[in-house]
Amino acid sequence: MGQPSSRTAAIREKAQKRDGGAEAMLADLLRDLFRIEARDLAINHDQYSLNSLNGFFEADGKPYFFKFHQEENEEEMSGEYYRADILAKAGLPVDQPLMMSTLPGEQILVYRRRRDPRFSDVLRALDELHDEEMARQAVDAERRLNETVLSVYLKTLHPVAPKQVAKEPVHRLFYDRLVTAPDGTYPGGRLASFYVGKAFELPGVTLSWDALSKAHFVINGIQYRNTLGELFDAAHERLNPAHLADNGGVTAHGDAHNANVWFEKQQGGASLSFFDPAFAGEHIPTLLAEVKTTFHNILAHPYWLYDPALAEQKFNATASYENGRLFADFDWTLSPVRAALLKTKAEAMWKPLLAALKQRGMLPSDWRKVVRLGLFLCPTLVMNLRAGATSHNPTSSLIGLSVAMMVGSEPEESEDLITRFLAAIDPEG
């Protein structure tokens, strides 16, 4: 590992030590950027901060919340973080920052501190202890948010040129994690550093990357058509920004996972609003706009992505390898609230959005492939799924790699959760 290439990278790295050094560095950054003296600065060490840092401080007697997102090699990448005004102008419910820096390596947003929970925390509690009334409020709030976001998508949907698409920062969540900047070497980026050439300890078997990447998965008795290696190769080809102008562009948040969404209780219900628009844009490929929220708010739960130690306690998982096939068996499934959210996402967002694309002649014939590949890159490249590399263990690693396969590949014969979801949103269905 070389030296961090930016102040935010250095702060993120230092924060892992939890020795107070990161807070001092952050206070210096805030002083340099905004001419404020941050006091009582506290960094949140929560499971959702996979590529970001957030927390609280006071300045001039007022309470604030800060957040920044930091990517590898961000200085070499095109585009601009934090175009917060884009979403508000389009009519999306979004918290506007009080202070903002978009300087490369020093990109940070400061908000007034809210006492509302993040939607991720509300749903995490429902995963643990299902409450019918609270789940109803959560799903209703999600439906209303989807209806609002859909109206903005339909209003802003327009033909785009490859050059416009290529400038969008949302690709840092997908294509840019497959390659090494600035030359675009493939396999590179997180794909190379996380997986290529590594050993994978699964419950019952340890495989090399060469064997794992070429294995055909058989998950709970269902065999899948593609291998992990084939899916990464397909994503490198199809999700190349130069190839994504065929489905039009929309104004979108781009990274609206529920740790970037406030849950505000109101009379008889709740409302949701966004913050941290690090990847917002006006020409985001339409088929990518809802991928992150679909995966990270629904299919990443319960537990396996963000709470791997809990997943190991709560789920049984076994793996075996024979004649080029990886047999994965486990009892993980969506919790009731996540299943309800998937149904809502299909009905209130994906189906009408795809219908609009079809009506306007912007729906590519391989739309399923584009959606699947986007979903596939969400778990595999947001963090290292290899057991022992970070927080994952053999059980959560097997579940994670299997869920990635389920979203990325068609089954050979039978149907599964994702084929049913895609059938439900098919505008010709």
GIHU-V143036 format. One line per field, one symbol per residue. phi: phi as a letter, one per 30 degrees, with the letter a starting at -180 (. if undefined). psi: psi as a letter, one per 30 degrees, with the letter a starting at -180 (. if undefined). burial: I if it has 24 or more other ideal C-beta (glycine too) atoms within 12 Angstrom, else O. A space follows every 50 residues. Layout:
phi->???
psi->???
burial->???
This chain:
phi->.ddedadddddddddddhcjdddddddddddddbhbcdbhdbcdccdddd bbbblbabbhicdbbbabcbcdhdddcdjbdidddeddddjddbdcddba bcdeibcacbcddccddddeddddddddbdbdddddddddddddddddde ddeddceadbcedddddddedddbedddbcdcdidbdbhdedddbdiccc ccdjacbddedddcdcdbchjcdcdcceddddddddddceedccddcibb dbdibddddcbdccdbeilabbbdbhddcdacbdeedcecddddddcbdd bdiddcbdddeddcccbbbbbahiccccbacdaddedddddddddddcbd dddddddddciccddceedddddddddeddcdadddeidbcdcedddddd dddeddddcdddbdcbedddddddcddcd
psi->kakkgleeeeeeeefffhgfeeeeeeeeeeeeeghljklhkkkkilffie glklallkkhgkklklklkklkhfffkllklhiefeeeefgkjkkkkfkk kgkkfhjkkklkklfklkeeeeeeeeeejkjeeeeeeeeeeeeeeeeeee eeeeefklklleeeeffkfffffceffflklffgkkkabeeeeeekglkj jljfkkkleeeeffkkkjjhfkkkelleeeeeeeeeeegkffggffglll klefhhlffgkkjjkljgallkllaihfgllfhkkeffegeeeeeffdff lkeeefieeeeeefkkklklkkhgkjjkklgklkleeeeeeeeeeeefde eeeeeeeeegggjlfheeeeeeeeeefeefgeljfkkfecflleeeeeee eeeeeefekkleealaeeeeeeeffjfg.
burial->OOOOOIIIIIIIOIIOOOOOOIIOIIIOIIOOIIOIOIOOIIIIOOIIII IIIIIIIOIOOOOIIIIIIIIIIIOOIIIIIIIIOIIOOIOIIIIIIOII IIOIIIIIIIIOIOOIIIIIOIIIOIIOOOOOOIIOIIIIIIIIIIIIII IIIIOIIIOIOOOIIIIIIIIIIIIIIIIOIOOOOIIIIIIOIIIIOIOI IIIOIOIOIOIIIOIIIIIIOIIIIIIIIIIIOIIIOIIIIOIIIIIIII IIIIIIIIIIIIIIOOOOOIIIIIIIIIIIIIIIIIIIIIIIIIIIIIII IIIIIIIIOIIIOIIOIOIOIOOOIIIIIIOIIIIIIIIIIIIIIIIIII IIIIIIIIOOOIIOOOIIIIIIIIIIIIIIIIIIIIIOOIIIIIIIIIII IIIIIIIIIIIOOOOIIIIOIIOOIOOOO
